[in-house]
Amino acid sequence: MKKPKSRSPREDHNPPRALAEWGWRYHHIGVPTTTPRPGEVYLEEFKMYVSGFATSPYGVEWMRFEAASPVSELIRTVPHIAFVVDDLESALEGKQILTPPNSPSEGLRVAMIVHDGAPIELMQFSAPQISPAAT
């Protein structure tokens, strides 16, 4: 009986499967911090402060959490990367879900998964997002 071909490792010049095969698009990286930063916005529901997202040319979002924050310890302590997906439910299939789908703001549904101990945020917008390269 023939053994199935194993997937070869990704080469340095190749994008990750999430981009190349699944069509996910980079949105931001969330970095936990304990240092107050200029322009923080308080999110009462999550007992956390966010800053930097609107002004970072690289999509860096700083997150500072209160001790009583209901957010998972993994998200509070490990940076996460966020991707825009076209179909949140399909993107979640077979993944380890950390935070179930929810809607933190109008027109946006998000969920967090875990990959090898790292949190990954998946985001689905109700209106299609325009790629910067297309403008």
N, C-alpha and C positions, 0 to 999 in steps of 0.2 A: 504494500500500500504506500502511495506517495504521501510524503509529509507536506502539509500546506506551507507555502512560502512565508517566511517571517518578514515582517516589515523592517526594512533597513533603516538605520538611524538617519535623522535629518542631517544634511550637510550644512556647513556654516552659511552658505549663500542662499539656502532655502528658507522661506517663511514657515512658521509653525502651522500645523494642520488646521488649527482653529481659523486661520486666515485663508490658507491656500485651498483647503478642501471644504470646510464648513461654511465659509462666507462670513464669518464673524468679522466685525470691524472694531479696531481699538477706539476706546472712548476716553479713559483716564486711568491714572494709577492713584490709589488712595494710600496715604502714608500716615500711620498713627504717630502722634506726638504728645508730649506732656507740656510743651512750651506754648503759652498763648502767642498768637500771631496776629498781625494787623489785619483788620477787615473780617474778623471771624463773624460767622452767622450762627446763631444758636438754634438748634433743632430740638424743641422741647420734648417731642414724642420719643426721641432717641437719647435725650440727655447728653448731647454732644455739640461740639462746635466744629464748623467746617470753614475752610478758607483756601484761597489760592486758585480754586478751580476756574473762576471767571477771568483771571488775569494770567494764568500760566500758559505760555505758548506750547508747552509740552503735555498739558493735561494733568498736572500734578495737583491733587487735592489733599490738603492737610486735615487730619481729623483728631480732635482732642475730646476725650470722653470724661464725663463726671464719674465718680466712683459708683453711683447708682444706675449707670447706663444699662438698659436691657439688652444692648448689642452683645453678640457673642464675644467671648474672650479672644477667640482666634482673630476676629475682625479688629478688635481693640488693640491687638499686639503685633499682628503680622501685616505688612503691606499687601494690598490686593490690586489686581488689574481688572479693569472693566471693559467688557465688549458689548457692542450693540448687536443684537440678533434680530432676525425677521420674525421668528416664531419661538417665543419663550418656552412653551410646552415641549416642542420638539427638541430644543437645545438642552432641556433638562433630562431628557430620556436617558436612562442608564447612568446618570451622574449621582454623586453623593450630595444631597441637598443639605445645606447649612441653614439657610433662611428661605422659607417657602415664598412663592410669588406673592408680591404685595404691591401696592401703588402709593409710593411716597409723595407723588405729586400728580396733578392732572395730566393725562396723556402719556404717563410712564408706568410701566410695570417692571419690577426688578425681582431677582432672586440671587442668592449666593450659593455657590457650590464649593466643594473642597476637592482639590487635586494635589495628591502627594503632600498633604499637610498645609497647602497654601489656599487661601480664600480667593475665589474668582467670582466677580459680579457679572451677571448677565442682565442686559437692559433691552426692553422692547418699547419703542416709542409708537404712539398711535398714528402719528404722521411720519411719512418716510423722511429719513435724514439725508441731507445732501452732502456728498463727499466734497471735501475742500478742493480736490483735484478737478471736480466737475464745474467749479465756479470760475 
